[in-house]
Amino acid sequence: MGVEQLAPRWSQHRRIWPLLACVVFVIFTLRSLGGGFGVTGGSYAPQSQSSDGNIDHIANGTLGFQKIFVIGLTSRSDRRDSMALAAAFTGLDIEYIDGATSIDDKAIPPEGLQNGVNRGSLLGWRAHMNVLRTIVEQNITSALVMEDDVDWDIRIKSQMATFANASRLLVQPMKSTLDQHLDPTFPAPMENQTFQNFYVGGDLTSLPTTSPYGDLDRWDLLWLGHCDTRFPWPSDGNAPLGRVVIANDTTVPEKQHVNQELGSSELILEYPEHTRVVARARVSTCTLAYGITQAGARRFLYELGIHKLTNTCDMMFRFVCDGVDGRQLATCLTVQPQLFQHHRPAGSTAGYSDINDHSGEYHEKGSTANVRWSVRLNFPVLVNGSTEYIDQFPDAPPVGREALEMPQSPLD
């Protein structure tokens, strides 16, 4: 083959290379763009796909989980309307799991019919079992499960990223080790050991590779929405005592506004203003929102759906996380104040629950405890594209400073 025959092909190649270069540039640019941890969310392309443990994945539509499921009755169109708006305004992709409306007594696990659990609570239990079974059947690596009446802060993505930085300190081994942990009480406290506070920041533990919140084989459940909890105590005897402090968190209300509900007052009494603390879950109540792994879903589905039914659903979640009631201990983390909370809308209180009767009152205004920039209470702001967000719990002005600076009247 002569030079004359090669020349035309080389000329064609020279024309193709610039086109290929342009295509590569466009693809690279699109992959590099993303919404980050913005206030109102939106689509997001992580800057690095090298690891499922990359914290940037929390800025995606599922908060770093594979799926987000919302449990709710199809008849509660009011809740689905609100949930659709809340998810859209914060850039979350959700899937519904229909609430249970009937259950055959034959399907209730041992002890269930003898423990006095009412029919509404049994239906709530079955709804959570259905979502756990879905996670198991679809082999979902991790999921966030929410009940359909929960609310959260507009800044949920940045809050969850901070939470992930905290949870890693409790479950990941220290750098360059396989089994040494930052918390000296891991896996359980020895005699006379007490808790230590650790602080978000630094690079003390190994980076996870399977989940932003810590490797999936190191935790079962993240109890992110509850109506009470407490820190682990040495007397519990079966769980590490370490606490990770998130200091100067402006998304946390001042202590005067924090509603501990049925939980412990330790957070309010022992920590400064605007502090959030992550620790092992203990004596928690209300399954408002939780992250769960595939292994965790299998464990909880067995314990609550097969092994025995001894109480309401949230109480049995507590039993597994606490390792009591004949249940094998699971690795559960929680956060105080919680990141997801019941929303109480304006209007009749009859709609507050599909399990218990809350009728008889009427509220002029809606509310969500412990959530400053409630996404639901900010619907009027968000639908108009404004960023003048409503803060349920604004900080109080400094007390006494103005009085000290005011001129004093002369004494008579």
C-alpha positions in Angstrom: 0.0 0.0 0.0 1.5 3.4 -1.0 1.7 6.7 0.7 -1.0 8.1 -1.7 -3.5 5.5 -0.3 -2.8 6.3 3.3 -3.1 10.1 3.0 -6.9 10.3 2.6 -7.5 8.1 5.7 -5.1 10.2 7.8 -6.9 13.3 6.7 -10.2 11.8 7.8 -8.7 11.0 11.2 -7.5 14.5 11.6 -11.0 15.8 11.2 -12.5 13.3 13.7 -10.1 14.0 16.6 -11.4 17.5 17.3 -14.9 16.2 17.4 -14.0 13.4 19.8 -12.2 15.9 22.0 -15.4 18.1 22.2 -17.5 15.1 23.1 -15.2 14.2 26.0 -15.1 17.7 27.2 -18.9 17.9 27.3 -19.2 14.6 29.2 -16.6 15.7 31.7 -18.3 19.0 32.2 -21.8 17.5 32.8 -20.3 15.0 35.3 -18.6 17.8 37.2 -21.7 19.9 37.6 -24.0 19.4 40.6 -26.2 21.0 43.2 -24.0 20.1 46.1 -25.6 20.5 49.6 -27.8 23.4 48.5 -30.8 24.6 50.4 -33.5 23.5 48.1 -31.8 20.4 46.7 -32.4 19.4 43.1 -30.5 17.0 40.9 -26.9 16.3 41.8 -24.1 14.4 40.1 -21.3 13.4 42.6 -17.9 14.6 41.8 -16.4 11.2 42.3 -18.0 7.8 41.6 -15.0 5.9 43.0 -16.7 4.8 46.2 -20.2 4.4 47.6 -18.8 5.8 50.9 -18.1 9.2 49.3 -19.9 11.8 51.5 -20.8 13.7 48.4 -23.4 11.0 47.7 -25.5 12.4 50.5 -26.3 15.3 48.2 -28.1 13.0 45.8 -31.9 12.4 45.7 -31.8 9.6 48.2 -29.4 11.1 50.8 -26.7 8.5 50.1 -29.0 5.5 50.5 -30.1 3.4 47.6 -33.8 4.2 48.1 -36.1 6.3 50.2 -39.4 4.7 51.1 -42.4 6.5 52.6 -45.1 4.5 54.4 -48.7 5.8 54.3 -52.3 4.9 53.7 -53.5 5.6 50.2 -56.6 7.2 51.7 -54.5 10.0 53.3 -54.2 12.1 50.2 -53.5 15.1 52.4 -50.3 13.5 53.6 -49.2 12.4 50.1 -49.7 15.9 48.8 -47.6 17.4 51.6 -44.9 14.7 51.2 -44.7 15.3 47.5 -44.1 19.0 48.0 -41.6 18.4 50.9 -39.6 16.0 48.8 -39.6 18.2 45.7 -38.5 21.3 47.5 -35.5 19.5 49.1 -34.5 17.4 46.1 -35.5 14.0 47.4 -36.7 11.0 45.3 -39.2 9.0 47.2 -41.2 5.8 46.7 -44.4 4.9 48.6 -45.2 1.7 50.4 -48.9 1.6 51.0 -50.0 1.2 54.6 -51.7 -2.0 55.7 -55.5 -1.9 55.9 -56.2 -5.5 57.1 -54.3 -8.4 58.6 -55.2 -12.0 59.1 -54.8 -13.2 62.7 -53.1 -16.3 61.3 -50.3 -14.0 60.1 -49.5 -12.5 63.5 -46.2 -13.9 65.0 -46.1 -15.8 68.3 -47.4 -13.9 71.4 -49.0 -11.2 69.2 -52.6 -12.0 70.1 -51.8 -12.3 73.8 -50.1 -8.9 74.3 -53.1 -6.6 74.0 -51.7 -4.6 70.9 -54.6 -2.8 69.4 -55.7 -3.3 65.8 -54.3 0.1 64.6 -50.9 -0.7 66.1 -50.9 -4.1 64.4 -51.6 -2.4 61.0 -48.7 0.0 61.6 -46.5 -2.9 62.5 -47.5 -4.7 59.3 -46.7 -1.6 57.2 -43.1 -1.5 58.5 -42.8 -5.2 57.9 -43.9 -4.7 54.3 -41.2 -2.1 53.7 -38.5 -4.3 55.4 -39.6 -7.3 53.2 -39.4 -5.1 50.1 -35.8 -4.1 51.0 -35.0 -7.8 51.5 -36.7 -9.0 48.3 -35.1 -6.4 46.1 -31.7 -6.8 47.8 -31.5 -3.1 48.5 -28.2 -2.2 50.1 -29.5 0.5 52.3 -32.7 2.5 52.5 -34.2 5.5 54.4 -37.7 4.7 55.6 -40.1 7.5 56.6 -43.6 7.7 57.9 -45.8 10.0 55.8 -46.4 12.7 58.5 -42.7 13.6 59.1 -41.1 16.9 58.5 -37.5 18.0 58.2 -35.3 21.1 57.8 -34.8 22.7 54.4 -31.1 22.1 55.0 -31.5 18.3 55.4 -28.7 17.4 53.0 -26.1 19.4 54.8 -27.4 18.1 58.1 -27.2 14.5 57.0 -23.6 15.1 55.7 -22.6 16.3 59.2 -24.4 13.4 60.8 -22.4 11.1 58.5 -19.1 12.6 59.7 -20.2 11.9 63.2 -21.5 8.3 62.6 -18.2 7.3 61.0 -16.3 8.1 64.2 -18.5 5.6 66.1 -18.5 2.7 63.6 -15.3 2.9 61.5 -12.0 1.6 62.8 -9.2 4.0 63.3 -6.9 4.7 60.3 -4.4 2.0 59.5 -6.2 -0.5 61.7 -8.8 -3.2 61.2 -10.3 -3.5 64.7 -9.3 -0.5 66.8 -11.9 2.1 67.5 -11.8 5.7 68.6 -14.2 5.0 71.4 -12.3 3.0 74.1 -15.6 1.5 75.3 -16.1 -0.4 72.0 -17.7 -3.0 71.7 -18.9 -2.7 75.3 -17.8 -0.8 78.4 -15.6 -2.4 81.0 -16.0 -1.8 84.7 -15.6 1.8 85.7 -15.4 3.1 82.1 -17.5 6.1 81.3 -18.4 8.0 78.1 -16.1 10.3 76.2 -17.1 13.1 73.9 -15.6 13.2 70.4 -16.0 16.0 68.0 -16.7 16.2 64.3 -13.5 17.2 62.4 -10.2 15.7 61.6 -9.4 12.5 59.8 -9.2 9.9 62.6 -11.0 6.9 61.2 -10.8 4.9 58.0 -12.9 6.1 55.1 -15.9 3.9 54.4 -16.3 2.4 51.0 -19.9 1.1 51.0 -21.9 3.9 52.6 -21.3 7.5 53.5 -22.5 6.8 57.0 -20.1 4.0 57.7 -19.5 0.6 56.0 -22.7 -1.4 55.7 -21.3 -4.3 57.7 -20.7 -2.0 60.7 -24.2 -0.7 61.4 -27.8 -2.0 61.2 -30.1 1.1 61.8 -29.8 4.8 62.0 -32.7 6.1 64.1 -33.0 9.6 62.6 -36.6 10.4 63.5 -37.9 9.6 67.0 -40.0 11.1 69.8 -37.6 10.3 72.5 -34.3 8.6 73.2 -31.4 8.7 75.7 -27.6 8.2 75.7 -26.2 4.8 76.5 -25.3 4.3 80.2 -22.5 2.1 81.7 -25.3 0.1 83.4 -26.7 -1.0 80.1 -23.5 -3.1 79.8 -23.8 -4.1 76.1 -23.1 -1.0 73.9 -20.3 1.5 73.5 -20.7 4.8 75.4 -19.0 7.2 73.1 -20.8 10.4 71.9 -19.9 12.5 68.9 -20.7 16.2 69.5 -21.7 18.5 66.6 -21.0 21.9 68.1 -22.3 25.3 67.0 -25.0 23.8 64.8 -27.2 26.7 63.9 -29.9 24.3 62.6 -30.4 23.3 66.3 -32.8 25.5 68.3 -31.7 27.2 71.5 -32.2 24.9 74.5 -35.2 26.9 75.6 -37.0 25.7 72.4 -35.8 22.1 72.4 -38.6 19.6 73.2 -37.1 16.5 74.7 -40.6 14.9 74.6 -40.3 11.6 76.6 -36.6 11.4 76.4 -33.7 12.2 78.7 -32.7 15.8 79.6 -29.0 15.1 79.4 -28.6 16.9 76.1 -30.1 20.1 77.5 -28.4 19.9 80.8 -24.9 18.8 79.8 -24.2 20.5 76.4 -24.0 24.1 75.2 -26.5 25.9 73.0 -26.9 24.7 69.4 -25.4 21.3 70.0 -26.4 18.0 68.3 -25.0 14.7 69.6 -24.8 11.3 67.9 -24.6 8.1 69.9 -25.8 4.5 70.2 -29.6 4.5 70.3 -31.1 3.6 73.7 -34.7 3.4 74.9 -35.9 5.2 71.7 -39.5 5.6 70.7 -41.4 6.3 67.4 -40.2 5.0 64.1 -40.6 8.3 62.3 -37.5 7.8 60.1 -34.7 5.4 60.0 -31.9 4.3 57.7 -31.4 0.6 57.5 -29.0 -1.8 55.8 -29.8 -5.0 53.9 -28.5 -7.0 56.9 -30.4 -4.8 59.3 -33.7 -5.3 57.3 -33.2 -9.0 57.5 -32.5 -8.9 61.2 -35.5 -6.7 62.0 -37.9 -8.6 59.7 -37.0 -11.8 61.5 -37.2 -10.4 65.0 -40.5 -8.5 64.5 -42.1 -10.4 61.7 -41.2 -14.1 62.5 -39.7 -14.4 66.0 -42.3 -12.9 68.2 -44.6 -9.9 68.5 -44.5 -8.6 72.1 -45.4 -4.9 71.8 -46.1 -2.1 69.4 -43.7 -1.7 66.4 -41.6 1.1 67.7 -41.2 -0.7 71.1 -39.9 -3.8 69.3 -37.5 -1.7 67.3 -36.3 -0.4 70.6 -35.9 -3.9 72.0 -33.7 -5.0 69.1 -31.6 -1.9 69.3 -31.3 -2.4 73.1 -30.7 -6.1 73.0 -33.6 -6.9 75.4 -36.8 -8.8 75.4 -34.9 -11.9 74.2 -33.7 -10.1 71.1 -30.2 -10.1 69.6 -28.5 -6.7 69.9 -28.4 -4.7 66.7 -26.0 -1.8 66.0 -28.2 1.3 66.1 -27.2 4.9 66.1 -29.4 7.9 66.8 -29.1 11.7 67.0 -30.4 14.3 69.5 -32.2 16.5 68.6 -33.7 14.3 65.9 -33.4 15.2 62.2 -36.9 14.1 61.3 -40.0 14.8 63.4 -43.8 14.6 63.4 -45.4 17.5 61.7 -48.6 18.7 63.3 -50.6 20.6 60.6 -53.1 23.4 61.2 -56.7 22.3 61.6 -58.3 19.4 63.4 -56.1 17.2 65.5 -58.2 14.2 64.3 -55.8 13.8 61.4 -52.7 13.4 63.6 -52.9 9.7 63.8 -54.3 6.7 61.9 -53.7 4.5 64.9 -54.9 6.4 68.0 -57.7 8.9 68.5 -56.5 12.5 68.7 -59.7 14.2 67.9 -61.2 17.0 69.9 -58.9 20.0 69.3 -58.3 22.5 66.6 -55.0 24.3 66.0 -54.7 27.6 64.1 -51.1 27.0 63.2 -49.0 24.0 62.3 -45.8 23.1 64.1 -42.8 20.7 64.1 -40.8 20.3 67.3 -37.1 20.9 67.1 -36.9 21.8 63.4 -36.0 25.4 62.7 -36.5 25.8 58.9 -39.4 23.3 58.6 -39.9 22.5 54.9 -43.7 22.0 55.5 -44.1 25.3 57.3 -42.1 27.0 54.6 -44.4 25.9 51.7 -45.8 29.4 51.3 -42.2 30.7 51.0 -41.0 28.0 48.7 -43.8 28.0 46.2 -43.1 31.7 45.6 -39.4 31.0 45.0 -38.4 33.1 48.0 -35.4 32.5 50.3 -36.8 34.4 53.3 -37.4 31.2 55.2 -39.6 31.0 58.3 -37.6 30.1 61.4 -39.8 28.5 64.0 -37.3 29.1 66.8 -35.3 32.2 66.2 -32.5 32.9 68.7 -33.4 35.2 71.5 -31.6 38.6 71.6 -28.6 38.8 74.1 -30.1 39.3 77.5 -28.9 42.3 79.5 -26.5 43.8 77.0 -28.8 46.6 76.0 -29.7 47.3 79.6 -26.0 47.6 80.5 -25.4 50.0 77.6 -28.4 52.3 78.4 -27.6 55.5 80.2 -28.7 55.4 83.8 -30.8 58.0 85.4 -29.0 60.2 88.1 -29.8 59.3 91.6 -32.1 61.7 93.5 
